[in-house]
Amino acid sequence: MKSPLLSLPGAVPAEGVDEGVAAHYGDLFREQRALADGTGFVDLSHRGVVTVTGDDRLSWLHLLLTQHVSDLPAGQATEALILSANGHIEHALYLVDDGTTVWAHVEPGTQEALIAYLESMKFFYRVEVADRTADTAVVHLPAGSIAQAPDSAAVRETPYGRDLFLPREELEAFADRAGPAAGILAHEALRVEQHRPRLGFETDHRTIPHELGWIGTAVHLQKGCYRGQETVARVHNLGKPPRRLVFLHLDGSEVHLPPNGAEIRLADDGPDGRKIGFVTTSARHHELGPVALALIKRNVPVDARLMAEDTAAAQEPVVEP
């Protein structure tokens, strides 16, 4: 889904998962500072949009999601996961109920698999699931923004800003009113600073919610049964996750950022040391310089000096050992 906002002056297309929107509009740090100051917006119109309607929508989703949503008040934002039977993360949903419809945005390209799973679980519940990606664009307004949300948009308000589910035909007109536009790289740099995990970046095929700090924000520990709950309860009550998310301050003298998947080793072990983790997301931050999120073995000392490929890194725990 290619955004019409790629025609804005200075727009440079993003690549990979975020293809279809702008990576930046010519000045990465200016765009970051604008978002941090509560101005501008981010075009996230490449993300998948799924809706659930029907009288049973909340009670039905409550059975499938890790989050407590059976009594979710209209207009209250939340996030939730769908796990495998073994407790591994398969989907992440960022949702809000507007009183008649649950709106959720998900990672680009994941909506079809999500809908297939939801459809397989409908049984006799009074619900309808729809892919609204083709007619709905997600737009992010940063915290502190005074931009007016159109009456036609469903609004998901969080501590980090507002996500608007906007009719796609209104995207260009909204951009004219809400500018300046900021690219996905600015949005990602602030996400890294805020230690917020993202499906497909901070996760791999065996990630469980405890490793990323998703317990509490996306996983409710006192709700009823859902697929993968046994793993969640067992790790929470009896043990520790095998890995933990950390925030890395990277050596600013290096020209290149370590990419997603870059191996992490203990600095004292040298370049031939054993792998203890990997970089999940790296970014250049307008104040902090080069930073990253990474997933490392839980028993790595919190004061250990690390190397992300050839780049020295100091860690800050996100998930406690």
C-alpha positions in Angstrom: 0.0 0.0 0.0 1.9 3.0 -1.3 1.1 6.3 0.5 0.2 9.4 -1.5 2.3 11.4 1.0 5.4 10.0 -0.7 4.8 12.9 -3.1 5.5 15.5 -0.3 8.7 17.5 -0.8 11.9 15.7 0.4 10.1 12.4 1.0 12.5 9.4 0.9 10.8 6.0 0.7 11.3 3.6 3.6 12.5 0.0 2.8 11.8 -3.4 4.2 8.8 -3.9 6.5 8.0 -0.2 6.4 8.0 0.1 2.6 5.1 2.2 1.4 5.6 5.3 3.6 8.4 7.8 4.0 11.6 7.0 5.9 12.1 10.7 6.3 11.4 14.0 4.6 15.0 15.3 4.4 15.9 16.1 8.0 15.7 13.2 10.4 16.7 15.1 13.6 14.4 18.0 12.9 11.5 15.5 12.4 12.4 13.8 15.7 12.5 17.2 17.6 9.1 18.1 16.2 7.6 14.9 17.4 9.2 15.2 20.8 7.8 18.8 21.0 4.3 17.5 20.2 4.0 18.9 16.6 3.6 17.2 13.3 2.4 13.7 12.5 3.7 10.3 11.2 2.2 8.6 8.2 1.6 4.9 9.3 -0.8 4.2 6.4 1.2 1.0 5.5 0.0 -0.7 8.7 -2.7 -3.3 8.6 -6.2 -2.3 10.0 -8.7 -4.9 11.3 -12.1 -4.3 12.7 -14.4 -6.5 14.8 -18.1 -5.7 15.0 -21.1 -7.4 16.6 -22.7 -7.7 20.0 -20.2 -10.3 21.2 -17.0 -8.6 20.0 -15.5 -7.7 23.4 -16.4 -11.0 25.2 -15.2 -13.0 22.2 -11.9 -11.1 21.9 -11.4 -11.5 25.6 -11.2 -15.3 25.1 -8.5 -15.0 22.4 -6.3 -12.1 23.5 -3.8 -11.7 26.3 -5.5 -8.5 27.5 -8.6 -8.1 29.6 -11.1 -6.5 27.1 -14.5 -7.9 28.1 -15.4 -4.7 29.9 -13.2 -2.3 27.8 -14.8 1.2 28.0 -15.4 2.9 24.7 -12.5 5.2 23.7 -10.0 3.5 26.0 -6.9 2.4 24.2 -5.1 -0.9 25.0 -2.7 -3.3 23.4 -2.9 -7.1 23.3 -1.1 -10.2 22.0 -2.0 -13.5 20.4 0.2 -16.3 21.5 1.0 -19.8 20.2 0.1 -22.8 22.3 3.6 -22.6 23.7 3.3 -19.0 24.7 5.4 -17.5 21.8 4.2 -14.2 20.4 2.4 -14.4 17.1 0.5 -11.1 16.8 0.4 -7.7 18.4 -2.7 -5.6 18.2 -3.1 -1.9 19.1 -6.8 -1.4 19.6 -9.7 0.7 20.7 -13.4 0.2 20.9 -15.5 3.2 19.7 -18.8 1.8 21.1 -19.8 -0.3 18.1 -16.5 -1.4 16.5 -13.1 -2.6 17.8 -10.4 -1.0 15.7 -6.9 -2.5 15.7 -3.8 -1.7 13.8 -1.1 -4.4 13.3 2.2 -4.8 11.6 2.3 -4.4 7.8 1.4 -7.6 6.1 0.2 -9.5 9.2 -3.5 -8.7 8.9 -4.3 -11.6 6.6 -2.9 -14.2 9.0 -4.5 -12.5 11.9 -7.9 -12.5 10.2 -7.6 -16.1 9.2 -7.0 -17.1 12.9 -9.9 -14.9 14.1 -12.2 -16.3 11.5 -11.3 -19.9 12.6 -12.3 -19.0 16.2 -15.7 -17.4 15.5 -17.9 -20.5 16.1 -21.4 -19.2 17.2 -20.4 -15.8 18.4 -22.1 -12.8 17.0 -19.0 -11.1 15.5 -17.8 -10.0 12.1 -14.1 -9.5 11.3 -13.0 -7.3 8.4 -9.8 -6.2 6.8 -10.1 -2.4 6.6 -6.5 -1.7 5.4 -7.6 -0.7 1.9 -9.9 2.1 3.0 -8.4 3.1 6.4 -5.0 4.8 7.0 -3.3 5.0 10.4 -1.8 8.4 11.3 0.1 9.1 14.5 -0.1 12.4 16.4 2.6 12.8 19.1 1.8 13.4 22.8 1.1 17.1 23.3 -0.2 17.6 19.8 -3.2 20.0 19.5 -4.1 18.9 16.0 -7.8 18.3 15.6 -8.8 14.7 14.8 -11.5 14.6 12.1 -15.0 13.4 13.2 -14.6 10.6 10.7 -11.6 9.1 12.5 -11.6 6.5 15.3 -9.1 7.7 17.9 -6.8 5.6 20.0 -5.2 7.8 22.7 -2.1 6.6 24.6 0.7 8.2 26.7 2.8 8.4 23.6 0.2 10.2 21.4 -2.9 9.5 19.4 -3.4 7.0 16.6 -6.1 8.0 14.2 -7.9 5.4 12.0 -8.6 7.8 9.2 -10.6 7.2 6.0 -7.8 6.7 3.4 -9.3 9.3 1.0 -8.9 12.0 3.7 -5.2 11.3 4.3 -3.8 14.1 2.0 -6.2 16.7 3.2 -5.4 15.8 6.8 -1.6 16.1 6.1 -2.2 19.6 4.7 -3.7 20.6 8.1 -1.5 18.6 10.5 2.0 19.1 9.2 5.0 19.0 9.3 5.2 15.4 8.3 7.8 13.2 10.1 9.1 9.9 8.7 9.1 6.4 10.1 12.7 6.7 11.1 11.9 9.6 13.5 9.0 7.6 14.9 11.3 4.5 15.4 14.0 6.5 17.1 11.5 7.8 19.7 10.1 4.2 20.1 13.6 3.0 20.9 14.1 5.8 23.4 10.8 4.8 25.1 11.8 1.1 25.2 8.7 0.0 23.4 8.9 -3.4 21.6 7.7 -4.0 18.1 6.6 -7.3 16.7 9.1 -8.6 14.1 11.9 -6.4 15.4 12.1 -7.2 19.1 10.6 -10.7 18.6 11.7 -13.9 16.9 10.0 -17.3 16.6 10.5 -18.1 20.3 9.9 -14.7 22.1 7.6 -14.8 25.1 6.0 -11.6 26.5 8.1 -11.5 29.7 11.3 -11.0 27.8 10.1 -7.7 26.3 8.3 -6.1 29.3 4.9 -6.8 27.7 3.5 -8.1 31.0 1.1 -5.6 32.3 0.9 -3.4 29.2 -0.3 -6.1 26.8 -0.7 -9.2 29.0 -3.2 -9.2 31.9 -2.2 -11.8 34.5 -5.6 -12.1 36.3 -7.9 -12.8 33.3 -9.3 -16.1 32.2 -7.9 -18.7 29.8 -6.4 -18.0 26.4 -4.0 -19.8 24.2 -0.5 -19.8 25.7 -1.6 -18.7 29.1 0.1 -21.7 30.8 3.5 -20.5 29.7 2.8 -17.0 30.8 1.6 -18.1 34.3 4.4 -20.6 34.7 7.2 -18.2 33.9 5.6 -15.4 36.0 5.1 -17.6 39.1 7.9 -20.1 39.0 10.8 -18.7 37.0 12.5 -16.0 34.9 12.4 -15.6 31.1 15.5 -16.9 29.3 16.3 -13.5 27.7 15.7 -9.8 28.5 15.3 -6.6 26.6 18.0 -4.0 27.1 18.5 -0.4 25.8 22.0 0.2 24.4 24.1 3.4 24.2 26.3 2.8 21.1 29.7 4.1 20.5 29.1 7.3 18.6 32.4 7.2 16.7 31.1 4.4 14.5 29.7 5.5 11.1 27.3 2.6 10.7 24.7 1.4 13.0 24.6 -2.4 13.8 21.5 -3.7 11.9 18.7 -5.8 13.2 20.1 -9.3 14.0 23.6 -8.1 14.6 25.3 -10.4 17.1 26.1 -9.2 20.6 29.1 -10.5 22.6 30.8 -9.6 25.9 33.5 -7.0 25.1 35.9 -8.8 27.4 35.6 -12.0 25.4 36.8 -10.4 22.2 35.5 -10.9 18.6 35.6 -14.7 19.0 33.5 -14.8 22.1 30.1 -16.6 22.3 27.0 -14.9 21.1 24.8 -13.6 24.0 22.1 -11.8 22.1 21.3 -9.7 19.1 20.3 -6.2 18.2 16.6 -5.8 17.5 16.3 -2.1 16.5 19.0 0.6 16.1 18.5 4.3 15.6 20.2 7.7 15.6 18.5 9.8 18.3 18.5 13.6 18.1 19.7 13.9 21.8 21.1 10.5 22.8 23.1 9.8 19.6 23.2 6.2 18.3 21.1 3.9 20.4 19.5 0.5 20.1 17.2 -2.1 21.7 18.6 -5.6 22.0 17.6 -9.0 23.4 20.3 -10.7 25.5 20.6 -13.7 27.8 19.0 -13.0 31.2 22.1 -13.9 33.2 24.4 -11.4 31.5 25.6 -9.0 34.3 23.9 -5.6 34.0 27.3 -3.8 34.2 28.9 -6.0 31.5 30.5 -4.1 28.6 29.0 -5.3 25.3 30.0 -5.4 21.6 27.3 -5.2 18.9 29.3 -6.6 16.0 32.2 -4.1 16.0 30.4 -1.4 18.0 31.0 -0.9 21.7 27.7 -0.7 23.7 26.7 0.1 27.3 23.4 -1.4 28.5 20.5 -0.1 30.5 18.1 -2.9 31.6 14.5 -2.7 30.3 13.5 -6.0 31.8 15.2 -6.8 35.1 17.3 -9.9 35.2 
